[in-house]
Amino acid sequence: MFVDGNTQSIEMHPLTDQWAMCQGLDRHLGFPYTFRFLRSVASLTTRAFSLGPVSLQGKAPDMSEVRNRLREIVGASTNWRDHQQALADRLSLSNQLAGSQDELPVRRMKDSYIEVHLPLGTDPTLREKYLNYHKGVRFGRILEDLDSLAVLICYSHTHNKALQRSPLSIVTALVDKIDMRKQVIHPDCDIKFTGHVTWVGKTSIEAKMHMSQYHDGAYTPVLDATFVMVARDPENKRAAFVNPLKPEGPEEEELFQQGEINKTRRIELSTASLLKVAPTAEERKIVHSLFLNTLDTKTVSFRSRVLPPNSVWMEDAKVKGLEICHPQERNIFNRIFGGFLMRKAYELGWANACAYGGCRPNLVAVDDILFQKPVEIGSLLLLSSQVCYTEGNYIQVRVHTEVLDPLTRHHNTTNVFHFTFVTDKDVPNIVPQSYGESMLYLDGKRHFNQTLESQ
């Protein structure tokens, strides 16, 4: 991508004092100051995306280089045959972990700033990978890219020049929010990702990212994303400390405080989960009203139910799928890549929304993707998509994934995904029958309301 006539790239290491030149609001893009395109920096120097022995001077890094860098950071192999040995070698790195957070140097937000380009407009081969049937961009691929970028941002924050390999295993714990700012993503225009760390706990890190696309001679914002990552030991068995973060200036203080607010909100939502506590009085009235609207007045029976006009039973709004988890989809820690899981869940959810609404839906938001357990290579992954709430032309979809052990026949939940879609026309009302479906309905309504509030 060309800016001021030069091809620019940003390294994963500190941007020194030039970060200060990005302060303020980029009115053209509408992005917060931390994600403003570094025009001033670009005019001073061409930076390199550090890849160990390879220095890509003058060439913007792309997602393949991000993933190569991640493999170098942890010492992973691209060869499946050597991958197990590479992971075994990481066990010796445990003695390099910090005993407390106080032992680690303080980092700044600019230390983790990264910019990566996706040259869809100039690379036809890459474009084929992202192109969908409707001549748009496969959003599932974008989810994979965001996941990889979030991990690299966190490794940039914890980078130790004295160590050849990082002893940390940084994995995705939660996709807190992805808000779409533009529904159309052009398949033949270059894309730019930017992001950095905005909040840090003792063992967890929040990374915010923006995606924009070059179209009609300018970059326009496409989405905002917030990921929460956790640091583990080399065996991925226990938590590990990460570098503390020091905000600089009122804008960074605001970002950091927003991270604290996000943490508090997540705790409150978990505490109020319908899996733990009863619905509120207002929600109970909603459920009872739905029940009364489906009673057969002719029989005066609690069991006799009638589907109201322009409605669909929740039981009839499901789409299921199965994936055999092959080594090709592994991450740098020899488990199934979280971005792959997000892509599969999104595509199943989109298909369900498409079938339900009878037309092509557009994504509004991704909300509260929870990674409960890692998915091992060779697993049988069951995906279940459920339309759980509708309102006007909006469709709220929940995708539940679980691993099936074919020997014991035990099912273990690995992920829960929430997607909000919008269509060009009003859709039928979704109607629950059982109490469990009513709880799914209320949970979907909560996620939908949160999405609308954040728009």
MOPEDA-V304274 format. One record per residue. RES is the residue in one small letter. PHI is phi in degrees with one decimal (* if undefined). PSI is psi in whole degrees, -180 to 180 (none if undefined). Layout:
BEGIN
{{RES:PHI:PSI} {RES:PHI:PSI}}
END
This chain:
BEGIN
{{m:*:136} {f:-102.2:131} {v:-134.7:127} {d:54.5:30} {g:82.8:3} {n:-124.9:145} {t:-81.8:126} {q:-119.7:149} {s:-142.7:154} {i:-118.5:135} {e:-82.3:166} {m:-87.2:-1} {h:-98.1:174} {p:-52.7:147} {l:-98.8:13} {t:51.0:-148} {d:-74.7:-11} {q:-69.6:-15} {w:-57.0:-37} {a:-63.2:-22} {m:-73.1:-12} {c:-95.2:2} {q:-63.1:153} {g:101.3:-175} {l:-105.5:129} {d:-82.7:100} {r:-68.0:-27} {h:-67.6:-44} {l:-91.0:-26} {g:79.1:17} {f:-90.7:152} {p:-59.7:162} {y:-59.6:-31} {t:-67.6:-18} {f:-112.3:13} {r:-64.6:139} {f:-64.5:133} {l:-81.7:71} {r:-65.6:-40} {s:-66.5:-41} {v:-63.6:-42} {a:-62.0:-35} {s:-73.1:-16} {l:-93.2:-38} {t:-160.3:154} {t:-100.1:120} {r:-95.7:165} {a:-113.8:142} {f:-87.6:107} {s:-66.8:121} {l:-126.0:46} {g:65.9:-116} {p:-73.5:-14} {v:-101.5:127} {s:-118.4:113} {l:-91.8:63} {q:-63.6:130} {g:78.4:5} {k:-126.1:126} {a:-68.1:132} {p:-69.2:146} {d:-117.3:-176} {m:-68.8:-30} {s:-64.5:-35} {e:-72.2:-33} {v:-61.0:-46} {r:-70.0:-35} {n:-63.6:-41} {r:-63.7:-40} {l:-62.0:-40} {r:-63.7:-39} {e:-67.2:-38} {i:-61.6:-40} {v:-100.3:-6} {g:78.3:29} {a:-82.7:157} {s:-106.9:147} {t:-81.3:-11} {n:-94.8:123} {w:-58.8:-36} {r:-64.5:-34} {d:-94.5:-6} {h:-66.1:-41} {q:-61.8:-42} {q:-67.0:-38} {a:-62.4:-40} {l:-69.1:-37} {a:-63.3:-36} {d:-66.4:-23} {r:-71.5:-18} {l:-61.1:-28} {s:-73.3:-9} {l:-84.5:-5} {s:-59.1:-33} {n:-72.3:-5} {q:-93.1:-3} {l:-73.4:147} {a:-74.8:143} {g:-77.1:-22} {s:-155.5:166} {q:-68.8:-26} {d:-65.3:-21} {e:-77.2:-14} {l:-98.8:144} {p:-68.3:148} {v:-74.4:140} {r:-111.8:161} {r:-111.4:164} {m:-63.1:-35} {k:-69.1:-18} {d:-66.4:-24} {s:-109.8:5} {y:-65.6:132} {i:-136.2:143} {e:-127.1:129} {v:-132.9:142} {h:-110.5:148} {l:-120.4:99} {p:-80.7:64} {l:-65.9:-30} {g:-76.9:-22} {t:-117.0:-4} {d:-125.0:93} {p:-60.7:-35} {t:-65.3:-45} {l:-65.0:-38} {r:-59.4:-37} {e:-59.7:-35} {k:-68.1:-28} {y:-101.7:-12} {l:-75.1:135} {n:-107.7:176} {y:-62.9:-30} {h:-87.9:15} {k:61.6:37} {g:-120.5:-164} {v:-104.0:135} {r:-68.2:110} {f:-66.7:-27} {g:-59.0:-35} {r:-67.0:-37} {i:-64.1:-39} {l:-61.2:-40} {e:-61.5:-43} {d:-66.1:-41} {l:-62.7:-39} {d:-64.1:-45} {s:-63.2:-43} {l:-64.5:-40} {a:-61.2:-39} {v:-65.6:-44} {l:-66.0:-37} {i:-58.4:-43} {c:-70.0:-37} {y:-67.2:-31} {s:-65.0:-39} {h:-65.4:-37} {t:-97.9:9} {h:-59.4:133} {n:-123.7:110} {k:-62.5:-22} {a:-76.7:-14} {l:-108.2:134} {q:-72.2:-38} {r:-127.4:148} {s:-81.0:133} {p:-78.2:-8} {l:-85.4:143} {s:-108.0:103} {i:-99.0:122} {v:-130.2:160} {t:-77.4:127} {a:-100.1:-36} {l:-160.4:136} {v:-96.2:103} {d:-68.7:-43} {k:-167.7:139} {i:-131.1:115} {d:-106.9:126} {m:-82.7:130} {r:-107.1:-5} {k:-154.7:130} {q:-85.8:-25} {v:-99.2:122} {i:-114.8:117} {h:-76.6:134} {p:-79.1:-11} {d:-116.8:24} {c:-127.0:140} {d:-63.3:148} {i:-118.3:144} {k:-124.4:131} {f:-108.3:136} {t:-134.3:152} {g:-176.8:166} {h:-165.0:171} {v:-73.4:137} {t:-120.8:-15} {w:-157.2:147} {v:-139.7:134} {g:-98.2:-151} {k:-80.3:-39} {t:-129.2:4} {s:-124.0:156} {i:-138.0:135} {e:-103.3:129} {a:-121.6:131} {k:-106.6:140} {m:-134.6:152} {h:-125.5:147} {m:-124.4:132} {s:-132.7:161} {q:-131.5:140} {y:-83.8:113} {h:-149.4:137} {d:55.0:39} {g:81.9:9} {a:-153.9:158} {y:-83.5:137} {t:-126.9:143} {p:-68.1:142} {v:-113.6:-47} {l:-155.4:159} {d:-120.1:137} {a:-134.9:142} {t:-126.9:119} {f:-113.5:147} {v:-116.3:122} {m:-112.5:156} {v:-125.8:147} {a:-101.0:134} {r:-126.7:171} {d:-74.1:174} {p:-57.2:-27} {e:-89.1:-2} {n:59.3:41} {k:-111.8:-28} {r:-141.7:162} {a:-69.5:152} {a:-131.6:148} {f:-75.1:149} {v:-122.8:162} {n:-61.2:138} {p:-68.4:161} {l:-118.0:132} {k:-113.4:109} {p:-68.3:146} {e:-123.8:115} {g:91.4:163} {p:-64.4:-34} {e:-65.8:-44} {e:-69.3:-35} {e:-60.7:-40} {e:-65.5:-42} {l:-61.9:-44} {f:-64.3:-43} {q:-64.6:-34} {q:-63.9:-35} {g:-62.0:-41} {e:-64.3:-40} {i:-63.9:-41} {n:-61.3:-41} {k:-62.7:-46} {t:-62.3:-42} {r:-62.0:-42} {r:-64.1:-39} {i:-64.7:-43} {e:-65.7:-41} {l:-65.3:-39} {s:-65.0:-40} {t:-66.0:-36} {a:-91.4:10} {s:-57.1:141} {l:-68.5:-11} {l:-79.7:-11} {k:-117.7:-38} {v:-129.4:162} {a:-71.7:158} {p:-63.3:160} {t:-70.1:169} {a:-60.5:-41} {e:-64.6:-41} {e:-66.9:-35} {r:-64.4:-36} {k:-65.5:-38} {i:-62.4:-46} {v:-62.1:-44} {h:-66.4:-37} {s:-63.6:-42} {l:-60.8:-41} {f:-63.6:-46} {l:-63.9:-35} {n:-69.3:-15} {t:-106.3:1} {l:-73.5:143} {d:-85.1:108} {t:-67.5:-17} {k:-77.0:-29} {t:-99.7:-20} {v:50.9:50} {s:-127.6:144} {f:-71.8:-23} {r:-88.8:-25} {s:-82.4:114} {r:-119.2:144} {v:-126.4:133} {l:-76.4:124} {p:-64.7:161} {p:-60.2:150} {n:52.7:46} {s:-138.0:161} {v:-135.2:133} {w:-64.3:141} {m:-58.9:-33} {e:-61.0:-27} {d:-94.7:12} {a:-120.9:46} {k:-118.4:147} {v:-136.2:131} {k:-120.1:159} {g:-152.0:168} {l:-139.5:138} {e:-125.8:132} {i:-89.6:121} {c:-84.5:99} {h:-87.3:160} {p:-58.8:-25} {q:-58.1:-28} {e:-97.7:20} {r:-78.3:157} {n:-98.1:-171} {i:-70.6:-10} {f:-109.2:18} {n:68.4:29} {r:-124.5:172} {i:-69.0:132} {f:-60.4:127} {g:-59.9:-35} {g:-63.7:-35} {f:-64.2:-42} {l:-63.1:-42} {m:-64.2:-41} {r:-63.2:-46} {k:-64.9:-41} {a:-66.2:-43} {y:-62.0:-47} {e:-64.3:-37} {l:-68.2:-44} {g:-62.9:-41} {w:-63.8:-43} {a:-61.6:-39} {n:-65.0:-46} {a:-62.8:-37} {c:-64.7:-46} {a:-66.0:-38} {y:-70.6:-45} {g:-82.8:-16} {g:73.6:16} {c:-158.2:170} {r:-72.4:121} {p:-88.0:157} {n:-114.1:142} {l:-75.4:134} {v:-101.5:-45} {a:-161.1:152} {v:-112.7:129} {d:-133.5:128} {d:56.8:58} {i:-82.3:118} {l:-105.3:127} {f:-101.8:98} {q:-83.3:-42} {k:-142.4:148} {p:-70.9:154} {v:-104.7:122} {e:-80.7:153} {i:-64.7:137} {g:93.1:-5} {s:-71.0:155} {l:-97.0:112} {l:-100.8:118} {l:-99.1:129} {l:-117.9:133} {s:-129.2:119} {s:-105.1:134} {q:-135.5:123} {v:-71.7:117} {c:-113.6:-12} {y:-160.5:142} {t:-136.6:150} {e:-157.0:112} {g:63.8:-119} {n:-104.6:20} {y:-101.8:145} {i:-129.6:122} {q:-99.7:124} {v:-120.5:135} {r:-114.2:130} {v:-117.1:125} {h:-111.6:129} {t:-118.9:143} {e:-146.5:155} {v:-100.9:132} {l:-103.3:125} {d:-88.9:109} {p:-65.7:-21} {l:-80.7:-47} {t:-95.0:-15} {r:63.9:22} {h:-82.9:143} {h:-110.9:129} {n:-125.4:122} {t:-66.3:134} {t:-112.8:-38} {n:-146.9:154} {v:-132.7:130} {f:-121.3:146} {h:-129.9:124} {f:-126.3:139} {t:-112.6:124} {f:-117.9:157} {v:-131.6:145} {t:-120.8:174} {d:-80.9:-8} {k:-142.6:162} {d:-65.5:146} {v:-111.6:162} {p:-61.9:155} {n:-75.9:137} {i:-88.3:136} {v:-127.8:121} {p:-80.8:154} {q:-111.7:-49} {s:-89.4:170} {y:-65.8:-40} {g:-60.8:-42} {e:-66.1:-34} {s:-63.8:-36} {m:-68.1:-38} {l:-61.6:-40} {y:-60.9:-48} {l:-66.0:-39} {d:-64.6:-41} {g:-63.4:-39} {k:-64.2:-39} {r:-62.2:-47} {h:-64.9:-39} {f:-63.5:-44} {n:-63.3:-40} {q:-63.3:-38} {t:-64.2:-47} {l:-63.7:-37} {e:-65.2:-31} {s:-87.5:-9} {q:-73.6:none}}
END
